[in-house]
């Protein structure tokens, strides 16, 4: 990679390509938009024309629009050799200018074409693997605008009714209500991990925190259990089994980690057919330990709330697991 390329070259070679790869159509990508003088309500965008009114004009590198030409997100771009963090203050200024006119939160991408940082509607910042598709951003906006507090959402007694399981679900729900992005649930084998996971998923869906969910395991039997005794039993909608092939028309999915990792080293992996923002929640049933994904590529690729399910005693947890999910919320074994 040539680190001496200009910002314009960075845009053309890396950022524009990344947007195209997740399905963005050029007419919904506007560059150098003036957020001060644009009328976002009436869809009249003022673009840079070579003239600048000093101490007044601002210009957004990229403004991403929905199909009705409403703002979905902004991208602050830096040349390949610069730290994308340097654009944070600028981007926040642009976002606030738009928000003051449309009364809607605007998420932010910061990038130099290599590193991508995302600041979501909640103000939570994190590194991501790349930009999201238009559909992803629309879905996430809709979720944010209709969100409820998962901590106050009633637990479905049809899914879990054992006092210990109910307490686990409540603790996890309260944890995610504070905008945490990862959690590790540790329960002994045979104590109902799948049901607990389904109860948490049910709450997060009904709270409009998540919509698209992926459950991963490294054994077919565990995937079948999640599909048949989990999703099929407690949710009234079809389940996409990625072992049968790629699909984007479902909301609930199951897969083995082996399926997601298909593809030779120099080729794209199966999971990369999805946009990094396609899943709102990914559940790893011991899959984060799998030899089939030693570098946790799936974990790193998807920008999602992530839940790890493990039967390993807390004192035996590896540092890598703690690094991924944090300490188990409670020792439930």
Backbone bond lengths (Angstrom), bond angles and torsions (degrees), N, CA, C in turn:
res aa  C-N    CA-C-N  psi(-1)  N-CA   C-N-CA  omega(-1)  CA-C   N-CA-C  phi
1 X - - - 1.458 - - 1.525 110.70 -
2 X 1.315 115.56 134.79 1.459 121.13 -177.56 1.531 109.40 -89.11
3 X 1.312 116.15 108.55 1.464 120.12 -176.62 1.524 112.74 -81.44
4 X 1.332 117.90 -0.56 1.466 120.34 -179.38 1.526 112.58 -96.24
5 X 1.310 118.13 2.86 1.457 120.25 -176.93 1.529 110.62 -69.73
6 X 1.315 115.69 153.86 1.467 122.14 -177.42 1.523 110.60 -77.31
7 X 1.347 115.18 174.55 1.468 118.94 177.19 1.534 110.56 -65.87
8 X 1.315 117.64 -40.93 1.466 120.11 178.29 1.514 111.77 -61.88
9 X 1.331 116.52 -40.62 1.469 120.50 177.41 1.523 110.63 -67.37
10 X 1.337 116.31 -36.89 1.457 120.35 176.93 1.522 110.28 -61.34
11 X 1.320 115.87 -42.94 1.463 120.17 178.97 1.525 110.72 -61.49
12 X 1.320 115.99 -50.79 1.460 120.93 -175.24 1.529 112.10 -65.46
13 X 1.330 116.75 -44.31 1.456 120.34 -172.56 1.528 113.74 -83.07
14 X 1.319 117.32 -31.96 1.463 119.80 -172.16 1.531 113.34 -117.47
15 X 1.323 117.41 -53.18 1.463 119.68 -173.12 1.523 110.82 -71.87
16 X 1.328 117.31 -47.75 1.464 120.13 179.21 1.529 110.75 -61.10
17 X 1.317 116.68 -38.74 1.465 121.04 178.85 1.519 111.19 -65.54
18 X 1.334 116.53 -42.32 1.466 120.37 179.58 1.527 110.71 -63.07
19 X 1.327 117.54 -40.57 1.464 120.93 178.47 1.532 110.81 -65.70
20 X 1.316 116.56 -41.90 1.461 120.65 178.71 1.526 110.88 -63.07
21 X 1.321 116.19 -38.04 1.467 120.61 -177.70 1.524 113.27 -65.14
22 X 1.342 117.63 -24.28 1.470 119.53 177.84 1.529 110.99 -103.90
23 X 1.339 115.95 17.40 1.456 120.38 167.94 1.508 117.95 94.36
24 X 1.338 117.85 9.63 1.465 118.67 -178.35 1.528 111.01 -69.78
25 X 1.330 115.81 134.17 1.455 122.93 175.20 1.525 107.95 -93.64
26 X 1.313 116.24 138.07 1.463 121.78 -171.57 1.523 113.40 -54.79
27 X 1.336 118.42 -35.74 1.471 119.86 -174.58 1.525 112.84 -69.23
28 X 1.331 117.07 -13.92 1.461 120.13 177.58 1.529 112.41 -100.71
29 X 1.332 115.69 8.69 1.466 121.91 175.76 1.521 107.84 -115.87
30 X 1.310 116.92 114.52 1.459 120.67 179.96 1.521 109.52 -113.30
31 X 1.321 116.35 131.23 1.460 121.03 -179.23 1.526 110.75 -106.85
32 X 1.334 114.55 147.55 1.463 122.87 177.19 1.538 111.95 57.06
33 X 1.318 115.70 50.66 1.458 121.66 177.55 1.529 109.93 -85.17
34 X 1.308 116.45 134.63 1.467 122.04 177.59 1.534 108.60 -88.93
35 X 1.344 118.84 104.04 1.467 120.19 -176.93 1.527 113.10 -72.44
36 X 1.327 117.37 -18.70 1.470 121.19 -179.76 1.519 110.34 -73.79
37 X 1.330 117.67 -43.26 1.451 121.95 -173.19 1.533 114.00 -101.18
38 X 1.323 117.25 -7.18 1.459 119.66 178.97 1.527 110.89 -77.50
39 X 1.337 115.32 147.39 1.463 122.44 175.05 1.523 107.43 -106.94
40 X 1.329 116.30 95.10 1.460 120.95 -173.87 1.522 111.83 -74.19
41 X 1.311 118.04 -26.76 1.460 120.94 179.45 1.529 110.61 -67.76
42 X 1.324 115.93 -44.04 1.470 121.07 -178.73 1.528 112.57 -94.49
43 X 1.319 116.16 9.16 1.480 122.83 174.62 1.529 113.20 62.99
44 X 1.336 116.21 33.84 1.467 119.99 176.40 1.526 108.22 -106.66
45 X 1.331 115.65 104.62 1.460 121.21 -178.15 1.515 110.40 -97.12
46 X 1.316 115.62 132.98 1.461 121.56 176.67 1.523 107.79 -100.36
47 X 1.325 116.61 119.44 1.456 122.40 -178.60 1.529 110.63 -102.14
48 X 1.300 115.23 160.65 1.470 120.87 178.98 1.527 109.85 -62.77
49 X 1.334 116.42 128.01 1.471 121.26 -179.10 1.524 112.53 -119.84
50 X 1.318 115.59 14.71 1.455 119.48 179.94 1.511 113.49 99.82
51 X 1.317 116.37 -14.32 1.463 120.89 179.79 1.526 109.83 -107.78
52 X 1.334 115.22 140.77 1.459 120.80 179.97 1.519 109.88 -130.66
53 X 1.319 116.17 126.77 1.457 121.13 173.80 1.520 107.68 -88.43
54 X 1.302 116.59 108.39 1.463 122.94 -173.04 1.525 111.92 -57.37
55 X 1.332 114.35 137.36 1.471 123.90 178.90 1.526 113.29 65.49
56 X 1.335 116.32 12.91 1.467 120.84 177.87 1.526 111.18 -125.69
57 X 1.323 115.54 -55.60 1.458 120.39 -172.23 1.531 112.95 -73.16
58 X 1.311 114.57 142.91 1.462 123.79 171.32 1.520 106.81 -130.50
59 X 1.334 117.23 153.51 1.453 119.47 -179.41 1.528 110.18 -137.77
60 X 1.332 115.79 124.64 1.463 123.09 -179.70 1.517 108.83 -86.13
61 X 1.321 116.64 131.62 1.466 119.36 179.46 1.524 111.50 -58.27
62 X 1.343 116.22 -52.95 1.462 120.99 177.04 1.530 108.80 -136.64
63 X 1.303 115.68 134.12 1.461 121.77 169.66 1.524 106.84 -116.24
64 X 1.325 116.91 121.37 1.464 122.27 179.87 1.528 108.68 -96.42
65 X 1.340 116.15 130.68 1.461 121.83 -174.55 1.522 111.72 -114.95
66 X 1.348 116.08 155.02 1.453 119.13 171.32 1.524 108.76 -84.56
67 X 1.334 116.92 -176.35 1.460 120.05 -174.51 1.526 112.82 -70.34
68 X 1.340 116.75 -12.42 1.463 121.00 174.81 1.529 111.66 -101.16
69 X 1.325 115.24 13.47 1.473 123.04 178.36 1.529 113.61 64.81
70 X 1.318 115.95 30.16 1.461 121.38 172.01 1.527 109.24 -92.94
71 X 1.323 118.59 143.39 1.471 121.00 -179.91 1.530 112.35 -61.31
72 X 1.324 115.61 132.60 1.460 121.90 177.16 1.526 111.55 -110.50
73 X 1.323 117.32 -39.33 1.464 121.42 -177.27 1.512 109.22 -167.56
74 X 1.327 115.93 162.79 1.460 120.45 173.49 1.520 109.52 -120.99
75 X 1.318 114.88 153.48 1.467 121.31 175.30 1.521 107.73 -121.96
76 X 1.313 116.07 124.76 1.462 121.64 173.01 1.524 107.05 -101.50
77 X 1.329 116.20 116.10 1.458 121.83 -174.24 1.524 111.78 -103.28
78 X 1.316 115.39 142.31 1.462 122.85 172.48 1.520 108.81 -127.04
79 X 1.328 115.46 158.62 1.456 118.25 177.93 1.527 109.59 -62.23
80 X 1.317 116.10 158.36 1.458 122.65 -172.05 1.522 112.92 -54.30
81 X 1.320 116.90 -34.98 1.465 121.02 -174.40 1.524 113.06 -83.92
82 X 1.336 118.49 -7.06 1.463 120.94 -176.56 1.522 111.43 -97.68
83 X 1.316 116.07 153.84 1.452 122.13 176.70 1.534 108.48 -74.25
84 X 1.345 118.24 123.92 1.472 119.05 -179.49 1.527 113.51 -62.99
85 X 1.333 116.93 -19.74 1.461 120.83 177.87 1.526 112.19 -59.05
86 X 1.328 116.67 -25.32 1.469 119.89 -176.79 1.525 112.16 -66.78
87 X 1.317 117.47 -13.41 1.462 120.11 -179.96 1.513 114.12 -96.27
88 X 1.328 116.97 4.49 1.470 120.36 -173.81 1.537 112.38 -61.16
89 X 1.340 117.43 -50.14 1.468 120.49 -176.64 1.525 110.96 -62.33
90 X 1.331 116.83 -42.70 1.464 120.33 177.89 1.520 111.02 -59.18
91 X 1.336 115.08 -49.12 1.462 120.24 -176.14 1.520 111.64 -61.95
92 X 1.313 116.88 -40.43 1.466 119.90 178.88 1.533 110.71 -63.65
93 X 1.324 116.79 -37.59 1.464 120.50 177.41 1.522 110.63 -62.84
94 X 1.333 116.79 -44.80 1.462 120.83 179.40 1.530 110.72 -63.06
95 X 1.338 115.81 -45.32 1.465 120.25 -178.05 1.531 110.80 -61.31
96 X 1.328 116.60 -43.97 1.471 120.05 -179.74 1.524 111.26 -64.12
97 X 1.328 116.85 -35.35 1.461 120.47 178.76 1.531 109.99 -63.91
98 X 1.336 116.73 -43.72 1.468 119.96 178.60 1.526 110.37 -67.66
99 X 1.317 116.45 -44.99 1.467 121.45 -177.42 1.529 111.77 -59.70
100 X 1.319 116.69 -34.65 1.466 120.12 -179.68 1.528 111.84 -67.16
101 X 1.334 115.85 -20.00 1.469 120.09 -177.25 1.527 113.21 -99.93
102 X 1.330 117.40 -27.37 1.470 119.18 -176.09 1.521 112.47 -113.76
103 X 1.322 117.20 -5.89 1.464 121.48 179.53 1.520 112.06 55.84
104 X 1.312 115.51 42.23 1.462 121.96 178.81 1.523 108.18 -142.43
105 X 1.319 117.06 145.22 1.457 120.99 179.09 1.530 110.50 -74.06
106 X 1.330 116.19 141.51 1.462 121.84 -179.77 1.532 109.37 -118.97
107 X 1.321 117.93 113.56 1.463 119.90 176.48 1.523 111.44 -70.76
108 X 1.334 115.73 160.21 1.465 122.17 -172.47 1.524 110.68 -128.15
109 X 1.318 116.44 135.53 1.465 122.77 168.37 1.525 107.90 -109.31
110 X 1.324 116.58 132.26 1.453 122.52 171.80 1.526 107.18 -114.09
111 X 1.323 118.17 129.75 1.463 118.11 -177.74 1.530 112.57 -154.48
112 X 1.324 114.51 152.82 1.464 122.04 168.85 1.529 109.52 -115.58
113 X 1.323 115.73 18.59 1.456 120.89 -179.24 1.503 113.44 89.32
114 X 1.312 117.05 -22.05 1.463 122.20 179.26 1.523 110.21 -109.54
115 X 1.316 116.64 -51.87 1.461 122.96 177.97 1.529 108.94 -98.97
116 X 1.328 116.09 133.82 1.460 121.97 176.66 1.518 109.36 -119.70
117 X 1.324 116.32 131.97 1.468 122.69 176.15 1.526 107.39 -122.66
118 X 1.313 115.94 137.38 1.460 121.01 -178.58 1.518 110.13 -119.55
119 X 1.326 116.45 135.29 1.463 123.27 172.99 1.516 106.39 -117.57
120 X 1.329 117.41 110.07 1.459 119.90 -172.76 1.527 112.64 -84.10
121 X 1.325 116.23 -176.39 1.463 121.83 -176.72 1.524 112.60 -63.33
122 X 1.313 116.20 -23.88 1.463 120.84 178.84 1.535 111.72 -83.87
123 X 1.334 116.48 -7.50 1.449 120.81 -176.52 1.519 113.38 87.25
124 X 1.344 116.89 7.56 1.465 121.56 -179.92 1.529 109.14 -81.04
125 X 1.326 116.39 127.63 1.462 121.90 -178.72 1.528 110.83 -105.28
126 X 1.322 116.37 142.89 1.466 120.47 173.63 1.524 109.91 -164.11
127 X 1.327 115.24 158.61 1.453 120.67 173.52 1.524 108.33 -75.78
128 X 1.333 115.69 143.19 1.457 121.93 178.25 1.516 108.55 -130.54
129 X 1.323 116.03 170.14 1.463 119.06 -176.58 1.525 112.46 -87.25
130 X 1.332 117.33 -15.45 1.457 119.64 -179.88 1.516 110.85 170.74
131 X 1.336 117.33 179.45 1.474 120.83 -176.98 1.520 111.75 -71.29
132 X 1.336 116.03 163.22 1.451 122.61 179.22 1.523 109.60 -98.67
133 X 1.309 115.73 159.15 1.455 120.51 176.90 1.522 110.87 -74.87
134 X 1.314 116.19 167.33 1.461 121.23 176.69 1.529 110.45 -60.20
135 X 1.330 117.00 -43.28 1.467 120.97 179.96 1.527 111.11 -62.69
136 X 1.330 116.69 -39.31 1.469 120.47 179.43 1.522 110.64 -62.08
137 X 1.323 116.22 -46.49 1.457 120.23 -178.00 1.528 111.24 -66.56
138 X 1.323 117.67 -37.78 1.465 120.85 177.04 1.523 110.66 -64.79
139 X 1.321 116.74 -43.90 1.474 120.60 179.93 1.519 110.61 -63.84
140 X 1.299 117.07 -43.10 1.467 120.51 -178.57 1.532 110.96 -68.15
141 X 1.312 116.88 -36.12 1.462 119.32 175.56 1.522 110.29 -62.77
142 X 1.324 115.98 -43.97 1.461 120.42 -179.63 1.526 110.98 -63.50
143 X 1.318 116.69 -41.90 1.465 120.50 177.70 1.527 110.57 -61.05
144 X 1.323 115.85 -46.77 1.468 119.73 -178.31 1.526 110.99 -61.56
145 X 1.309 116.86 -41.61 1.459 120.43 -176.58 1.529 113.27 -72.10
146 X 1.334 117.29 -15.62 1.467 121.01 -179.65 1.531 111.88 -121.34
147 X 1.324 116.71 18.86 1.461 121.38 -176.00 1.533 111.60 -66.55
148 X 1.327 114.18 150.75 1.460 122.37 173.38 1.521 107.40 -127.61
149 X 1.295 116.38 168.55 1.463 120.50 179.67 1.532 109.83 -82.91
150 X 1.346 118.22 111.96 1.467 119.36 -178.84 1.525 113.26 -63.36
151 X 1.331 116.73 -22.24 1.464 120.07 -179.23 1.521 111.89 -67.42
152 X 1.326 116.42 -23.19 1.465 120.10 -178.50 1.524 112.42 -105.75
153 X 1.324 116.30 2.96 1.465 120.84 -179.05 1.534 109.74 -79.03
154 X 1.319 117.11 133.03 1.460 121.62 -177.43 1.521 111.39 -66.54
155 X 1.315 116.44 135.29 1.460 122.26 177.97 1.525 108.89 -78.25
156 X 1.321 116.52 134.26 1.461 121.59 -179.94 1.532 110.20 -73.65
157 X 1.349 118.23 110.86 1.469 120.36 -177.87 1.524 113.19 -68.22
158 X 1.333 116.55 -16.40 1.458 119.67 176.88 1.524 110.86 -70.42
159 X 1.335 115.78 -26.70 1.471 119.39 179.99 1.526 110.79 -88.20
160 X 1.325 116.94 -50.74 1.473 120.39 177.15 1.530 109.17 -133.80
161 X 1.333 115.27 136.37 1.462 119.72 176.35 1.523 112.85 -135.86
162 X 1.333 117.10 -8.94 1.463 119.64 176.36 1.533 108.51 -69.03
163 X 1.321 118.44 134.28 1.473 121.03 -177.41 1.516 113.70 -52.34
164 X 1.352 117.26 -41.93 1.464 119.31 -178.89 1.522 111.17 -66.36
165 X 1.336 116.50 -43.45 1.460 120.20 179.43 1.525 111.27 -64.60
166 X 1.317 116.04 -40.89 1.466 120.35 177.92 1.522 110.65 -59.95
167 X 1.340 116.59 -41.92 1.458 120.06 -179.69 1.529 111.44 -66.52
168 X 1.321 116.36 -37.35 1.467 119.77 177.15 1.527 110.22 -61.98
169 X 1.326 116.20 -48.05 1.461 120.84 -178.87 1.524 110.04 -61.03
170 X 1.323 116.94 -42.83 1.458 120.08 179.74 1.524 110.95 -63.74
171 X 1.329 117.33 -43.59 1.470 120.97 -179.63 1.532 111.05 -61.85
172 X 1.336 116.06 -43.05 1.463 120.08 -179.62 1.529 110.00 -67.11
173 X 1.320 117.50 -40.29 1.466 121.41 179.36 1.522 110.80 -62.52
174 X 1.315 116.47 -43.53 1.464 120.25 178.10 1.524 110.79 -64.42
175 X 1.308 116.40 -37.14 1.461 121.80 179.50 1.527 110.41 -62.45
176 X 1.337 117.02 -45.51 1.456 120.26 -179.14 1.531 111.90 -74.18
177 X 1.298 118.22 -20.68 1.465 120.14 177.12 1.523 111.54 -66.53
178 X 1.337 116.78 -16.38 1.459 122.12 -179.83 1.530 111.97 -96.48
179 X 1.331 116.21 17.37 1.478 123.66 176.67 1.519 113.91 70.88
180 X 1.333 118.82 18.73 1.457 119.97 171.43 1.525 108.76 -66.39
181 X 1.320 116.41 153.57 1.467 120.88 -175.43 1.526 113.33 -112.71
182 X 1.321 118.35 -14.32 1.463 120.90 -179.87 1.516 110.18 -137.32
183 X 1.329 116.02 149.87 1.464 121.32 176.62 1.517 109.32 -152.89
184 X 1.310 115.96 144.88 1.463 122.20 177.47 1.529 108.31 -115.21
185 X 1.331 116.22 122.39 1.462 122.11 177.71 1.511 108.09 -106.41
186 X 1.326 115.83 118.90 1.461 120.70 -177.98 1.524 109.53 -111.81
187 X 1.344 115.24 115.32 1.463 121.77 179.53 1.518 109.00 -138.23
188 X 1.288 116.75 143.12 1.461 121.08 179.55 1.523 110.08 -64.35
189 X 1.324 116.54 151.26 1.459 122.36 178.16 1.530 110.36 -56.34
190 X 1.325 115.56 133.85 1.458 120.36 176.95 1.514 115.22 87.19
191 X 1.347 117.33 5.59 1.471 119.50 -178.25 1.522 112.97 -101.93
192 X 1.329 116.72 7.64 1.458 119.19 172.39 1.509 116.67 99.05
193 X 1.339 117.74 37.85 1.471 120.05 179.86 1.527 112.19 -60.39
194 X 1.355 115.97 -41.35 1.460 119.11 -177.44 1.519 111.32 -63.14
195 X 1.321 117.17 -43.71 1.468 120.39 179.29 1.534 110.83 -64.15
196 X 1.315 116.91 -41.60 1.462 120.15 178.02 1.521 110.05 -61.46
197 X 1.340 116.70 -44.48 1.467 120.25 178.59 1.522 110.40 -60.30
198 X 1.324 117.48 -42.98 1.460 121.03 -179.87 1.532 111.53 -64.70
199 X 1.322 117.02 -37.65 1.465 120.55 178.97 1.518 111.06 -66.74
200 X 1.333 116.92 -38.98 1.464 120.83 177.14 1.528 109.60 -66.54
201 X 1.333 116.86 -44.61 1.465 121.04 178.46 1.524 109.83 -58.69
202 X 1.331 116.60 -44.84 1.466 121.67 179.93 1.527 111.49 -58.12
203 X 1.316 117.28 -44.24 1.466 120.99 179.26 1.519 111.09 -65.93
204 X 1.309 117.40 -44.46 1.466 120.31 -178.16 1.524 111.86 -66.37
205 X 1.325 116.90 -33.44 1.465 119.96 176.02 1.524 110.50 -70.14
206 X 1.336 117.53 -47.07 1.474 120.68 -178.48 1.520 111.87 -68.36
207 X 1.329 116.98 -21.75 1.467 120.77 176.94 1.521 112.23 -87.48
208 X 1.338 116.64 -0.72 1.468 121.57 -177.07 1.526 111.99 59.85
209 X 1.307 115.91 33.48 1.466 120.82 172.25 1.525 109.27 -88.00
210 X 1.341 116.56 -34.38 1.459 121.26 179.37 1.524 109.52 -138.31
211 X 1.310 115.44 159.26 1.463 121.29 173.79 1.521 111.14 -132.97
212 X 1.339 117.67 -50.46 1.460 120.91 179.66 1.527 109.74 -93.41
213 X 1.343 115.66 125.20 1.468 121.19 -172.49 1.520 110.23 -127.45
214 X 1.326 116.27 137.78 1.459 122.71 176.29 1.524 109.36 -124.21
215 X 1.332 116.53 128.03 1.473 122.75 176.15 1.523 107.16 -110.31
216 X 1.343 116.23 123.06 1.465 121.96 -175.81 1.533 110.55 -119.71
217 X 1.323 116.49 138.67 1.465 122.39 170.42 1.521 107.47 -141.37
218 X 1.312 117.22 169.16 1.470 118.81 179.32 1.520 112.06 -107.62
219 X 1.324 116.37 11.04 1.466 121.49 174.61 1.523 109.37 -131.23
220 X 1.319 115.38 136.14 1.450 120.19 -179.35 1.515 113.09 -57.29
221 X 1.326 116.86 -35.36 1.462 120.79 -178.28 1.532 110.80 -63.80
222 X 1.332 116.61 -38.53 1.463 119.99 179.68 1.530 111.19 -71.39
223 X 1.329 116.33 -35.61 1.462 120.23 176.99 1.521 109.89 -65.74
224 X 1.336 116.50 -43.61 1.463 120.87 178.53 1.527 110.72 -61.73
225 X 1.321 115.88 -41.15 1.461 120.40 178.97 1.522 111.32 -61.27
226 X 1.347 116.06 -44.09 1.463 120.16 179.25 1.526 111.09 -65.04
227 X 1.335 116.15 -37.34 1.463 120.49 -178.16 1.526 111.88 -74.29
228 X 1.327 116.32 -51.97 1.468 120.96 -173.14 1.524 112.34 -80.65
229 X 1.342 116.04 -49.81 1.460 120.16 -176.38 1.529 113.03 -90.48
230 X 1.322 115.66 -1.61 1.454 120.63 179.90 1.512 111.50 -115.32
231 X 1.318 116.96 -86.80 1.463 121.90 -175.41 1.532 112.73 -58.86
232 X 1.351 117.03 -48.71 1.462 119.50 -177.01 1.524 112.53 -64.22
233 X 1.313 116.14 -31.33 1.461 120.23 -176.46 1.526 112.89 -81.81
234 X 1.348 116.90 -34.00 1.458 119.25 -170.46 1.528 115.00 -113.05
235 X 1.342 117.70 -6.55 1.462 120.64 -178.82 1.525 109.90 -127.76
236 X 1.315 116.08 138.92 1.465 121.19 -176.86 1.522 111.83 -97.33
237 X 1.316 116.49 59.14 1.453 120.06 175.96 1.524 109.20 -157.08
238 X 1.328 116.50 155.46 1.462 119.72 -177.01 1.522 112.25 -64.87
239 X 1.319 115.58 151.07 1.463 122.68 -178.71 1.516 109.56 -112.21
240 X 1.315 116.41 131.13 1.454 120.92 176.40 1.521 110.36 -87.42
241 X 1.321 116.22 120.34 1.469 121.56 176.69 1.520 107.09 -100.48
242 X 1.320 116.14 106.83 1.459 119.77 -174.27 1.517 113.17 -68.95
243 X 1.314 116.97 -11.79 1.471 119.45 173.88 1.525 110.51 -66.96
244 X 1.342 116.12 -20.25 1.471 121.00 179.14 1.521 112.21 -91.63
245 X 1.325 117.11 -2.32 1.458 120.46 179.26 1.519 112.65 128.87
246 X 1.316 115.30 167.40 1.470 122.23 -177.39 1.522 110.94 -70.09
247 X 1.331 116.10 141.59 1.463 121.80 178.39 1.518 109.23 -154.29
248 X 1.339 116.06 140.98 1.463 121.22 176.30 1.526 112.32 -123.12
249 X 1.325 117.56 11.31 1.461 120.19 -173.98 1.523 113.49 -104.91
250 X 1.327 116.92 16.11 1.458 121.60 177.50 1.526 109.30 -117.59
251 X 1.336 114.88 174.72 1.469 120.28 174.41 1.522 111.29 -115.65
252 X 1.330 116.85 -26.47 1.457 122.03 179.70 1.527 108.83 -113.65
253 X 1.332 115.92 130.96 1.461 120.90 -176.65 1.518 110.71 -135.51
254 X 1.337 114.78 151.96 1.461 121.40 170.19 1.520 108.07 -130.15
255 X 1.332 115.31 154.50 1.464 119.62 178.13 1.516 109.92 -165.93
256 X 1.316 114.90 154.43 1.459 118.94 165.27 1.519 107.63 -83.88
257 X 1.314 116.26 155.54 1.457 119.99 176.37 1.527 109.81 -65.65
258 X 1.351 115.75 -30.34 1.460 119.98 179.13 1.523 111.46 -62.30
259 X 1.333 116.95 -40.74 1.464 121.16 178.26 1.518 110.65 -62.64
260 X 1.323 116.48 -45.60 1.466 120.74 -178.17 1.524 112.01 -64.07
261 X 1.333 116.82 -29.46 1.458 120.99 -176.21 1.520 113.63 -90.59
262 X 1.324 118.12 3.60 1.462 120.64 179.50 1.520 110.57 -59.61
263 X 1.325 114.24 143.67 1.463 120.21 -177.76 1.507 109.07 124.74
264 X 1.298 116.71 140.05 1.463 120.54 -179.88 1.517 110.65 -72.37
265 X 1.322 115.85 164.14 1.462 121.22 -173.88 1.516 113.07 -54.05
266 X 1.332 117.76 -39.71 1.460 120.86 -175.79 1.530 112.06 -92.03
267 X 1.329 117.15 2.41 1.447 121.20 178.44 1.524 109.62 -109.38
268 X 1.311 116.37 163.29 1.452 118.72 176.84 1.518 109.90 -68.79
269 X 1.317 115.42 148.44 1.457 121.70 178.97 1.522 109.60 -84.64
270 X 1.319 115.68 160.70 1.463 121.25 -179.47 1.521 111.14 -55.06
271 X 1.345 117.44 -42.80 1.466 119.94 -175.26 1.526 112.22 -66.02
272 X 1.333 117.51 -21.00 1.459 120.60 -178.93 1.523 112.77 -76.72
273 X 1.336 117.70 -1.51 1.460 120.33 172.47 1.530 110.34 -72.23
274 X 1.333 116.54 -21.03 1.456 121.66 175.02 1.527 109.04 -88.59
275 X 1.324 115.94 150.58 1.459 120.43 170.03 1.529 108.61 -67.12
276 X 1.334 118.27 150.87 1.475 120.00 177.65 1.525 113.13 -58.39
277 X 1.339 117.81 -21.29 1.456 120.65 -178.99 1.511 114.45 -102.56
278 X 1.340 118.54 11.28 1.462 120.91 -174.46 1.526 112.55 -66.24
279 X 1.323 117.63 -41.78 1.460 120.60 -179.08 1.526 110.78 -96.53
280 X 1.316 114.90 135.28 1.460 121.28 176.66 1.522 111.09 -89.62
281 X 1.326 116.24 -24.27 1.466 122.23 -179.18 1.512 109.10 -145.24
282 X 1.333 116.69 132.54 1.458 122.16 174.10 1.529 107.83 -125.72
283 X 1.341 115.63 126.43 1.461 121.75 177.98 1.517 108.18 -105.85
284 X 1.322 116.42 127.52 1.460 122.36 -179.90 1.531 108.39 -109.48
285 X 1.323 117.19 106.56 1.461 120.21 176.70 1.527 108.19 -88.29
286 X 1.314 116.29 86.58 1.468 125.06 -175.82 1.523 112.34 62.93
287 X 1.332 117.73 1.75 1.464 120.51 -175.00 1.518 112.49 -67.51
288 X 1.328 117.52 -22.37 1.462 120.36 179.88 1.526 111.37 -68.39
289 X 1.335 116.57 -12.94 1.465 121.03 178.70 1.526 112.50 -95.49
290 X 1.307 116.27 -4.84 1.456 119.89 -167.93 1.523 113.48 -64.72
291 X 1.309 115.11 142.21 1.470 120.70 175.87 1.522 110.76 -69.52
292 X 1.327 116.66 -14.39 1.463 120.34 -178.27 1.529 112.14 -80.58
293 X 1.318 116.99 -11.19 1.470 120.95 177.07 1.531 108.02 -144.64
294 X 1.314 114.97 65.74 1.467 120.51 -175.12 1.521 112.81 -61.09
295 X 1.315 116.68 -29.71 1.466 120.23 -177.14 1.527 113.03 -95.77
296 X 1.328 116.93 9.20 1.471 122.17 177.64 1.533 112.30 54.46
297 X 1.331 115.68 43.70 1.460 120.38 -178.09 1.519 111.87 -65.04
298 X 1.329 116.56 -38.78 1.467 119.87 179.46 1.520 110.00 -64.80
299 X 1.321 116.18 -44.17 1.471 121.67 178.80 1.527 109.97 -57.43
300 X 1.311 117.03 -44.45 1.464 121.83 -176.04 1.524 112.45 -74.65
301 X 1.322 117.18 -28.68 1.470 120.42 -173.59 1.517 112.58 -72.66
302 X 1.329 117.72 -46.15 1.456 120.88 -173.48 1.524 111.98 -86.45
303 X 1.317 115.64 128.67 1.460 120.68 172.69 1.520 107.05 -87.92
304 X 1.320 115.76 91.56 1.457 121.73 -175.17 1.516 109.28 -145.51
305 X 1.322 115.72 159.66 1.460 119.13 164.19 1.523 106.27 -64.09
306 X 1.307 117.09 136.33 1.465 120.35 -175.26 1.526 110.30 -125.94
307 X 1.328 115.38 130.58 1.458 122.17 178.14 1.517 108.67 -119.62
308 X 1.319 116.76 126.78 1.452 121.75 173.90 1.520 109.75 -100.18
309 X 1.324 116.25 132.76 1.463 121.82 174.69 1.520 108.01 -109.08
310 X 1.322 117.27 127.91 1.452 119.92 -178.36 1.515 110.82 -145.64
311 X 1.337 114.55 148.13 1.466 120.85 174.43 1.519 110.48 -104.38
312 X 1.327 116.16 0.83 1.462 120.30 -178.21 1.526 110.62 -72.22
313 X 1.327 118.36 129.60 1.468 120.13 177.68 1.517 111.27 -54.43
314 X 1.312 116.42 146.61 1.451 122.27 -175.01 1.525 112.36 -55.20
315 X 1.325 116.32 -42.12 1.466 119.42 -176.85 1.519 112.35 -69.20
316 X 1.346 117.05 -14.32 1.463 120.82 -179.37 1.522 112.83 -100.28
317 X 1.340 117.01 -1.32 1.448 119.81 -179.61 1.527 111.10 -62.46
318 X 1.348 115.44 139.94 1.455 119.63 177.98 1.518 110.04 -79.26
319 X 1.321 116.22 158.73 1.455 120.56 177.74 1.519 111.27 -62.49
320 X 1.345 116.63 -32.73 1.460 119.55 -179.69 1.522 111.14 -63.15
321 X 1.325 117.04 -37.98 1.465 120.46 178.32 1.515 110.25 -66.01
322 X 1.332 116.80 -43.23 1.458 121.45 178.53 1.522 110.06 -63.26
323 X 1.338 116.51 -39.93 1.461 120.24 179.07 1.532 111.17 -62.38
324 X 1.336 116.82 -36.65 1.455 120.79 -178.80 1.523 112.55 -75.29
325 X 1.323 116.81 -50.66 1.458 121.32 -170.55 1.521 114.46 -109.62
326 X 1.324 117.25 -15.15 1.458 119.74 -170.49 1.522 109.37 86.03
327 X 1.317 115.98 176.94 1.459 120.51 178.81 1.528 109.76 -64.17
328 X 1.335 116.08 149.17 1.452 119.78 174.29 1.527 109.07 -54.89
329 X 1.314 116.74 135.94 1.454 121.19 -176.74 1.525 110.25 -55.29
330 X 1.320 115.63 -36.56 1.457 120.21 177.07 1.509 107.03 -159.97
331 X 1.315 117.88 151.64 1.465 120.93 178.08 1.527 107.29 -83.16
332 X 1.343 114.74 103.16 1.446 118.19 -174.02 1.522 113.43 -98.01
333 X 1.306 117.40 1.11 1.463 118.93 -176.76 1.519 110.26 -76.59
